[in-house]
C-alpha cells in the first residue's frame, strides 16, 4: 500500500475520478440537470487537479520546475475562476 501512494498511483486514481466527475457534470448540464456550464465546471475542477499534479510530481521525484509549474498553473486558473464569478455576481 505504501508503494501505491509513493508511486503517485493514488493521485492518478483521484485524477481519473475527477475526470469522470467533469464528464458527468457536463453531460448533466447538456440534459439541463446541472446549473454549472462546462467552462464553469472546468474552472472549478482544474485548480485542484493542478495541485494534485504538483503533489504527484513531488512524490515521484520530478524536477522542481514541474512542481512549480503546476502550482503556478493552479493559481492562475483559480484567479480566472474568481474573476469569472465576480463578473457573474455583478450582473
C-alpha positions as CSV (number, residue, x, y, z in Angstrom):
1,X,0.0,0.0,0.0
2,X,2.9,2.4,0.7
3,X,4.2,1.9,-2.8
4,X,0.7,2.7,-4.2
5,X,1.0,6.1,-2.5
6,X,4.7,6.7,-3.1
7,X,4.5,5.9,-6.8
8,X,1.8,8.5,-7.4
9,X,-0.8,5.9,-8.5
10,X,-3.1,7.0,-5.7
11,X,-3.1,10.5,-7.2
12,X,-3.7,9.0,-10.7
13,X,-6.8,7.4,-9.4
14,X,-8.1,10.6,-7.9
15,X,-7.4,12.5,-11.1
16,X,-9.3,9.8,-13.1
17,X,-12.2,10.2,-10.7
18,X,-12.1,14.0,-11.2
19,X,-12.2,13.4,-15.0
20,X,-15.2,11.2,-14.6
21,X,-16.9,13.8,-12.4
22,X,-16.2,16.5,-15.1
23,X,-17.7,14.4,-17.8
24,X,-20.7,13.5,-15.7
25,X,-21.4,17.2,-14.8
26,X,-21.1,18.2,-18.5
27,X,-23.5,15.5,-19.6
28,X,-25.9,16.6,-16.9
29,X,-25.6,20.2,-18.0
30,X,-26.5,19.2,-21.6
31,X,-29.6,17.5,-20.2
32,X,-30.5,20.6,-18.2
33,X,-29.9,18.9,-14.8
34,X,-26.7,20.8,-13.7
35,X,-26.7,24.6,-13.4
36,X,-22.9,24.9,-13.9
37,X,-21.9,25.2,-17.6
38,X,-18.9,23.2,-18.9
39,X,-16.4,26.1,-18.6
40,X,-17.5,26.7,-15.0
41,X,-17.0,23.0,-14.3
42,X,-13.5,23.1,-15.7
43,X,-12.7,26.3,-13.8
44,X,-13.9,24.6,-10.6
45,X,-12.0,21.3,-11.0
46,X,-8.8,22.5,-12.7
47,X,-7.0,24.2,-9.8
48,X,-7.4,21.2,-7.6
49,X,-6.3,18.9,-10.4
50,X,-3.2,21.0,-10.8
51,X,-2.4,20.8,-7.1
52,X,-2.7,17.1,-7.3
53,X,-0.4,17.0,-10.3
54,X,2.1,19.1,-8.3
55,X,1.9,16.6,-5.4
56,X,2.4,13.7,-7.8
57,X,5.4,15.4,-9.3
58,X,6.9,15.9,-5.9
59,X,6.1,12.4,-4.8
60,X,7.7,10.8,-7.9
61,X,10.9,13.0,-7.7
62,X,10.2,15.2,-10.7
63,X,12.2,18.3,-11.2
64,X,11.3,21.2,-9.0
65,X,10.3,23.1,-12.2
66,X,7.4,20.8,-12.7
67,X,6.1,21.2,-9.2
68,X,6.4,25.0,-9.5
69,X,4.7,24.9,-12.9
70,X,1.7,23.0,-11.6
71,X,1.4,25.2,-8.5
72,X,1.5,28.4,-10.6
73,X,-1.0,27.0,-13.1
74,X,-3.4,26.2,-10.2
75,X,-3.1,29.8,-9.0
76,X,-3.7,31.3,-12.5
77,X,-6.8,29.1,-13.1
78,X,-8.1,29.9,-9.6
79,X,-7.7,33.6,-10.3
80,X,-9.5,33.3,-13.6
81,X,-12.3,31.4,-11.9
82,X,-12.6,34.1,-9.2
83,X,-12.7,36.8,-11.9
84,X,-15.4,35.0,-13.7
85,X,-17.5,34.5,-10.6
86,X,-17.2,38.2,-9.6
87,X,-18.3,39.3,-13.1
88,X,-21.3,36.9,-12.9
89,X,-22.1,38.2,-9.4
90,X,-22.1,41.8,-10.6
91,X,-24.7,41.1,-13.2
